[in-house]
Amino acid sequence: MGSLDDGGVKFMAFPQDHEPRHVHGFIGGIGGPEVIVDLKRDETVDLAARDDAVQGANRSEVRKVSRRERGVFPTSSRFGMRCTLTKTPSRVVTTDEQIDDAIARGRVHAIPRVVEAFYDELNDEVAIRFENGARMAFPRHLLEGLAGASVDQLREIEISGPGTGLYWPQIDVGHYVRGLMDGIFGTRRWMQQLGRKGGATKTAAKSAAARENGKKGGRPKKSAARAAHPL
């Protein structure tokens, strides 16, 4: 699974979530204010050092997510990442100054909010619309975790946080919009698989072109090429 509910906070680990290890906490449910917290190797919990670490949350809400998040860890799964609970809670090291700075940076660097998301069955795409009217669409087969989903499952999309993510509740799969905008459609392993598929397609195309060229007698000899195009 990609999400976990604990103490009034819904935690999610998106497939775009690469190192450092972290989780997204949504206060009051998937559509609530968002806080991103790092889970460090020294078993401490700290507010993520990124401009979008706090979206719509105040200081007390950040503290609440941090406290609840002490025992939540993201681990790999067939759909990229999933949230699990541990019996060894970590220590929160975030200061009030860090929280206030993150809240301010979140206001300055926030991307336009997603206000609509739907599955376009005709084109087999996931389409989103931002509050500023801009639209984007992503081929479904590129998004990790959606390959085996039914049409009904794909149609039910929830917008997470203040318009920062997409969530398919029937299959417990989520994607972070900022990552999609950057062309990151899943975990590193998933992106490597997409790269290999792309390379295989190019290789097949090159092979086909070589076969056609062979039928025509192959590449012209150098002497013939010089005669046709004298220096």
Residue pairs with C-beta under 8 A, 6 or more apart in sequence:
1 77
1 82
1 83
1 172
2 12
2 13
2 14
2 15
2 77
2 79
2 80
2 81
2 82
2 83
2 145
2 172
2 173
2 174
3 10
3 11
3 12
3 13
3 30
3 83
3 167
3 172
3 174
4 10
4 11
4 72
4 83
4 84
4 85
5 11
6 68
6 71
6 72
6 85
7 64
7 68
8 27
8 28
8 64
8 68
9 25
9 26
9 27
9 28
9 64
9 65
9 68
9 69
10 25
10 26
10 29
10 30
10 32
11 23
11 24
11 25
11 26
11 68
11 69
11 72
11 83
12 23
12 24
12 26
12 30
12 83
12 160
12 165
12 167
12 174
13 23
13 24
13 74
13 80
13 81
13 82
13 83
14 24
14 80
14 81
14 165
14 174
14 175
14 176
14 179
15 79
15 80
15 81
15 144
15 145
15 174
15 175
15 185
15 186
15 187
15 190
16 175
16 176
16 178
16 179
16 180
16 184
16 185
16 186
16 187
17 23
17 24
17 74
17 81
17 176
18 187
18 188
20 38
20 39
20 40
20 48
21 38
21 39
21 40
21 73
21 74
22 36
22 37
22 38
22 39
22 48
22 74
23 36
23 37
23 39
23 69
23 72
23 73
23 74
23 83
24 34
24 35
24 36
24 160
24 161
24 165
24 176
25 34
25 35
25 36
25 37
25 65
25 68
25 69
26 32
26 33
26 34
26 160
26 161
27 33
27 34
27 35
27 57
27 61
27 64
27 65
30 158
30 160
30 161
30 167
30 169
31 158
31 159
31 160
31 161
32 56
32 161
33 54
33 55
33 56
33 57
33 58
33 61
33 161
33 162
34 54
34 55
34 56
34 57
34 160
34 161
34 162
34 164
34 165
35 47
35 53
35 54
35 55
35 57
35 61
35 62
35 65
35 66
36 47
36 48
36 50
36 52
36 53
36 54
37 45
37 46
37 47
37 48
37 53
37 65
37 66
37 69
37 94
38 45
38 46
38 47
38 48
38 49
39 45
39 69
39 72
39 73
39 74
39 90
40 46
40 90
43 88
43 90
43 91
44 90
44 91
44 92
44 93
45 66
45 69
45 70
45 90
45 91
45 92
45 93
45 94
46 92
46 93
46 94
46 98
47 53
47 54
47 62
47 66
47 94
47 98
47 99
47 102
51 105
51 106
51 108
51 109
52 106
52 109
52 110
52 111
52 164
52 178
53 102
53 105
53 106
54 62
54 99
54 102
54 103
54 105
54 106
55 106
55 110
55 161
55 162
55 164
56 106
56 161
56 162
57 65
57 103
58 103
59 96
59 99
59 100
59 103
62 94
62 99
62 102
62 103
63 99
66 92
66 94
67 92
70 89
70 90
70 91
70 92
71 85
71 86
71 87
71 88
71 89
71 90
72 83
72 84
72 85
72 86
73 83
73 84
73 85
73 86
74 81
74 82
74 83
74 84
75 81
75 82
75 84
76 82
76 187
79 144
79 145
79 171
79 172
79 173
80 144
80 145
80 186
80 187
80 190
81 187
110 162
111 164
111 177
111 178
111 181
112 130
112 131
112 132
112 134
112 163
113 130
113 131
113 162
113 163
113 164
114 128
114 129
114 130
114 131
114 159
114 163
114 164
114 166
114 177
115 129
115 130
115 131
115 159
115 163
116 128
116 129
116 159
117 126
117 127
117 128
117 129
117 157
117 159
117 166
118 126
118 127
118 155
118 157
119 125
119 126
119 127
119 140
119 151
119 154
119 155
119 157
120 126
120 127
120 137
121 151
121 154
121 155
123 137
124 139
124 140
124 141
125 137
125 138
125 139
125 140
126 137
126 138
126 140
126 143
126 146
126 154
126 157
126 166
127 135
127 136
127 137
127 138
128 135
128 136
128 137
128 166
128 177
129 135
130 136
130 163
131 163
136 180
136 181
138 180
138 185
140 146
140 147
140 154
141 147
142 185
142 194
143 175
143 180
143 185
143 186
144 173
144 175
144 185
144 186
144 187
144 190
145 168
145 171
145 173
145 186
146 154
146 168
146 171
146 173
149 168
149 170
149 171
149 173
152 170
153 168
153 170
153 171
154 168
156 168
156 169
156 170
157 166
157 167
157 168
158 166
158 167
158 168
158 169
159 165
159 166
159 167
160 166
160 167
160 174
163 177
164 176
164 177
164 178
165 174
165 175
165 176
165 177
166 174
166 175
166 177
167 173
167 174
168 174
175 185
179 185
184 191
185 191
185 194
186 194
213 219
220 228
